[in-house]
Every structure is written in C-alpha cells, then in structure tokens.
Amino acid sequence: MPSDVTDLDYTPPDGGWGWVVVFASFISIGFAYSFPKSLTIYFKEIQEHFIISYSEIAWVSSIMMATTYAGGPVSSVLVNRYGSRPVVIIGGLMVGFAMMTASFATSIMHLFICVGVIGGFGLAFNLQPSLTITAKYFLVKRPIANGLAMTGSPVLLSVFAPLNQFLFDNFGWRGSFLILGGVLLHCCVAGCLMRPIKDRGFLIYLVGNVVMLLGIHAPIVFLVPYAEQHGILEDDAALLLSIFALADTVACPVTGFIASTGWIRPNIQYFFSFAVACNGVCHLTGSLLTGYVGLVVYTVIFGSTWGMVGALKFEVLTDLVGAHHFSSTVGLVTVIECVPVLLGPPIFGLLVDIYKDYKFIHFTCGGMLLTSGVFLFIMNYYNYRQLENKEKASKKEQQISSANQLPAREEANDKEAAVNMRSEEATYST
C-alpha cells in the first residue's frame, strides 16, 4: 500500500467517475504536450508571409512551450484555491481565444503574444490541474491512471499531424488557426468532466444554493420598478431600497447571535434552510400587500430574510467542509454560482416583458426559494442520518475487531506470565 495513504482525509475511489476524469486528463494533457509541436507545419508559410528568419519563427513554439512550463506555479496556486475544473475551463478558453485572434495577426510579434504567451498559459492551466485531479481520484491504481492520462500526448500528436496538414492544404494558416481555436475549446469540455471528489453534504449545499441564487436577486433588482408600477412616487419607491438595507443590517448580526446559541448551532443547516424558505414565503405573499404601507412591510420582511440568508450562507459551508477546506471550496462555489446570478434577473425580467406584471416575479422567485429551502431541509436530514449510520457501523466494526483481538491478547498475557514465573523459579533455585 502506498505510504501516503495516511496523509489523506478521504478514501480515493480508485475507479468510478475517476475513469471519466482520466479521459478528461487524457484530452487536456494531450493538448498541452502535443499542440505546440504540431504547429511547425504552418511555420514555412508564416515565415514567407511575414518575411522573417527561421530563428524568429521558431520563437513561436518555443515561447508557447516555455510559458506552458513557466505557468505551472500560477496554475498550481489557482488549483489549490479554486480546484481543477474551473482552471481547466479557463485554460481552454484562453488557448482557444489565443488561436482565434492569432488568425488575424499582422506581425510576428502578434503571434508571439497570442500563440506564445496567452496560448502557453492556457495550456499550463490544462496540464497541471489534470495531473492533480487524477492523483486525487486514485491511490492504488494511480500508476495506471497516470499512464493512461499521459498517453494523450502521443495519441493527440498523431492526430494533429494529419489534421493540421489537411487544414493547411484547404484553409491556409489563418483559416487553420481559426478552426484550431474552436478545436481547443474541447479543453473546456474536459474541464467540465473533472468533477471534484470534497462530499454529499457539499453537493446538497451546492444544488440548493444554485436554485436559491437563481431566484433570490430578481426581486430586489425589480423592487423599485414594482413599486412604481403600483403608483408609488419615484422618491418613495427609491426609499424602499434604504428600508431594505436597514432591515438587512439589523438581521445579519441578530441572525449570527441566534445561530451561536446552544440549540441552533448544532442544527445550523436546518436554520439556513428555514431562512431560505422564509425568503420564498415572503415573495409568495408579498404581492398580496397593497399600498405604500404594504410595500414597506414586504420590504422589511424581505430585507430581514435576505440578511438571515446572507449571515448563514458561508457559515453553513464552513460547517460542512471545515475551515481548512473553506478557501478552496468557496472559490469553486462562487465560480459555479456566477451562472444563476448572471441568468436569474434577465430570465425573470422576461416574465415582466411577457405578462406586463411584476407579480409573476414574486410567484416564480418565491416558489424557487421555497423549493430550495425544503430541498435543503430534507436532504440535510438525510445526510445527517447517513453520517450517523456510518459512524455507528464504524464503532461496531471497532468493537468486533477488539473482541476478536481479546483472546489473542489474553493468550499473549498468559504466555508472558508463564515466562515470568519460570524466570522467578529459576532465580529461586539458584
């Protein structure tokens, strides 16, 4: 058994989704190692186009390969903070963008910057994370997993050689670079397959929060227009944002104090799901309140429940993954959650364009938040029960193991006692 098994705080699956990760690493590593070598097919035409020397054109692939290696430390820092998946995706976007822009190059310096520097860093962001995540998924089978992943380099080089020649014959170097930029975007697909291992509780949190964030921002974005639609003056409508902020300001520390109490602290996951559900109920019932006083009441409740969610959101994440994993986990969470934050308000704004009424925002957002809160409550209950059962099973195994070892220990004690007795008798006889 490898000696570093005791250094891990989890058991590598040594299979399962790990083989999909190996395939993704096969693609990423293959691109990182083989792509700079395959570009030499285009060098002669580029050299003639820009009227440069052999030495100058050779700098293109040299800079790209050197940057790929030099970008390793930067890639390592990003992987430790955000995980392999987002780094590989960003790397794929960088190298794809680099090749596409290089197709419009007007000088060799343009190629140095686009292909060499930007493309090189993009490949660096594909190489190191692929090696890292493979090591996380495998322990006993790590040698074969790494061997299969590294096979991507010769395999893709053998593919790129005829492909580049075909592209060059039909599209020239500019058209080929543009097409290759699209091909390199497959690194993003490989990155999407690099699912982190860090945990059932974390996955529950992530799913619930993605649903929550899809619906939590739209009501505040459209709060003032909603009030104005009900005949409220602009100044009074804008004042609602100040009321919202005041309620949020009060709710945050109060929620933190309550969450620190002896009964709530061990059940903070349930408290968080309660806060999310309350925010959803607030929107579902808020559209029933009319007049400016009704809007003020709705805004106060909205701000208070918003503050509850904000005060607990990252505390429950720390509770799930531990403080030592929080920095890397929160980076992954924010990268994933940027999608619902980006799409939520425009999607719900489309409902206003279609139905000409802001109440549909309250209904849909409230429903999503309530669903998220109920989901988090049920799934956290399930997760806690599973963890308890696992702990009981572990204790039972330890008891059985101790019971099995007891006769052996008693026999050893008897033998030791017999030896001591014979030694004493021998001493007495002497």
Secondary structure, DSSP 8 states (H G I E B T S, - for coil): --GGGGG-SS---SSTTHHHHHHHHHHHHHHHHHHHHHGGGGHHHHHHHHT--HHHHHHHHHHHHHHHHHTHHHHHHHHHHH-HHHHHHHHHHHHHHHHHHHTT-SSHHHHIIIIIIIHHHHHHHHHHHHHHHHHHH-STTHHHHHHHHHTHHHHHHHHHHHHHHHHHHHHHHHHHHHHHHHHHTHHHHHHHH------HHHHHHHHHHHHHHHHHSHHHHTHHHHHHHTT--HHHHHHHHHHHHHHHHHHHHHHHHHHTSTTTGGGHHHHHHHHHHHHHHHHHHHTT--HHHHHHHHHHHHHHHHHHHHHHHHHHHHHHH-HHHHHHHHHHHHHHHHHHHHHHHHHHHHHHHHHS-THHHHHHHHHHHHHHHHHHHHHHHHHHHHHHHHHHHHHHHHHHHHHHHHHHHHHHHHHHHHHHHHHHHHHHH-
